[in-house]
Amino acid sequence: MLSTLIPVVVALTAILLLWYLAERASRRTRAMPAGLDESITLPHEEEFELYHNALSLCSKKCRVCLDELGIKYKSHHIDLIETGSYENISRHFLKINPGATVPVLLHNGHPVYESHEQIRYAAVQARTGVKLIPDDPEKAKEMQQWIDNSSIVGDDPIARMAESAGNCIPGLTLPLFSAMLEEIAVYKIVEGLLFHRLKIRPLLFLAMKFRGLAGVKSGPPNRIIHKSQIQLYSFFNQLESQLANSGGPNILGSFFSLADVSWMVIFHRLREADWLKILLTEKYPLINKYWRELQTRDSYQSGILDYSHPSVEKGTARIQTMKDSDPDFTQAISAIGASH
Ligand SMILES: N[C@@H](CCC(=O)N[C@@H](CS)C(=O)NCC(=O)O)C(=O)O
């Protein structure tokens, strides 16, 4: 019996291995350099096209920026595992970005990679009369610092938190990721382990899937959340001073710039992961005012709220229910908030 089974198992293993190797060969991934790549021309129909995702913070940044500038674009929604499936590692999307991340901005078919580069590129190219970069070079430099300290830098989403508020955000999104992953089947995450360039990301999601939302109360996820809070507070302190010095209502004063686009999406993520009440305390009156102003902009509606995704809404609601039903939960994730 066993002797007849062995060749079957060997044959099946060989078939699986061949399938995996063939599939990997057709889904080649590599990191793409930031900025415009004029050596690549991708199929396109319109001058500007955007590959993006409803939940993705960097995608929101680009949508808000394009809307502020009045640039019309063709929209291609790409699912990420959080919103349903790993479309970002599909053969189709890897032709657009072998780096497997969104957003990607196309200008006349040429891709621009990295959202902080995309917003600058769009602002420079815009012929709509709207300016999001100040003429004064000193002011433009100041703006760039506020873009840099809110960008997501590097491939590891939970590293380099001291460099940028943007890198504190994935850690603070862990509860939302966990809540959203409740609806995602394990095999879909495993696809990421097999084909994603950045294995740390599907690994993290698999761990979050198994721990569930209550799992953020303790262990490594809880430590990551607390570390993210501490680091984020240091950026909040800087932002509060900047708003006092500039006189508001924006980071550079009266001029609304790319820096504000970049920070708007950070606050919105804190909103969708239900952190605002815990983190944005009365210790930060100017940031509170700033955030209220940001929400009145048309681009907040068109680039963010109009793209609200049912899975994100369910995820936010799950976090709120957990907080209401388990006082330990709120306590465990907001311990730092009480003492900063
Ligand atoms: N630094 C990049 C970050 C790009 C990035 O990590 N995008 C996320 C969404 S915000 C993504 O595509 N995640 C999908 C995945 O890693 O599977 C940028 O600013 O564009």
The ligand as an SDF file (V2000), in Angstrom:
LIG
                    3D

 20 19  0  0  0  0  0  0  0  0999 V2000
    6.7140   54.4300    0.4670 N   0  0  0  0  0  0  0  0  0  0  0  0
    5.6590   53.9670   -0.3850 C   0  0  0  0  0  0  0  0  0  0  0  0
    4.8190   52.9900    0.3900 C   0  0  0  0  0  0  0  0  0  0  0  0
    3.9610   52.1510   -0.5140 C   0  0  0  0  0  0  0  0  0  0  0  0
    3.2090   51.1140    0.2930 C   0  0  0  0  0  0  0  0  0  0  0  0
    3.7680   50.4250    1.1710 O   0  0  0  0  0  0  0  0  0  0  0  0
    1.9350   51.0170   -0.0110 N   0  0  0  0  0  0  0  0  0  0  0  0
    1.0790   50.1280    0.7160 C   0  0  0  0  0  0  0  0  0  0  0  0
   -0.2650   50.7660    0.9170 C   0  0  0  0  0  0  0  0  0  0  0  0
   -0.1280   52.3160    1.7750 S   0  0  0  0  0  0  0  0  0  0  0  0
    0.9020   48.8480   -0.0770 C   0  0  0  0  0  0  0  0  0  0  0  0
    0.8810   48.8690   -1.2770 O   0  0  0  0  0  0  0  0  0  0  0  0
    0.7590   47.7240    0.6240 N   0  0  0  0  0  0  0  0  0  0  0  0
    0.4760   46.4880    0.0070 C   0  0  0  0  0  0  0  0  0  0  0  0
    1.3500   45.3750    0.4090 C   0  0  0  0  0  0  0  0  0  0  0  0
    2.4460   45.6210    0.9130 O   0  0  0  0  0  0  0  0  0  0  0  0
    0.9870   44.2320    0.1620 O   0  0  0  0  0  0  0  0  0  0  0  0
    4.8350   55.1510   -0.8890 C   0  0  0  0  0  0  0  0  0  0  0  0
    4.8430   56.2020   -0.2400 O   0  0  0  0  0  0  0  0  0  0  0  0
    4.2030   55.0550   -1.9510 O   0  0  0  0  0  0  0  0  0  0  0  0
  1  2  1  0
  2  3  1  0
  2 18  1  0
  3  4  1  0
  4  5  1  0
  5  6  2  0
  5  7  1  0
  7  8  1  0
  8  9  1  0
  8 11  1  0
  9 10  1  0
 11 12  2  0
 11 13  1  0
 13 14  1  0
 14 15  1  0
 15 16  2  0
 15 17  1  0
 18 19  2  0
 18 20  1  0
M  END
$$$$
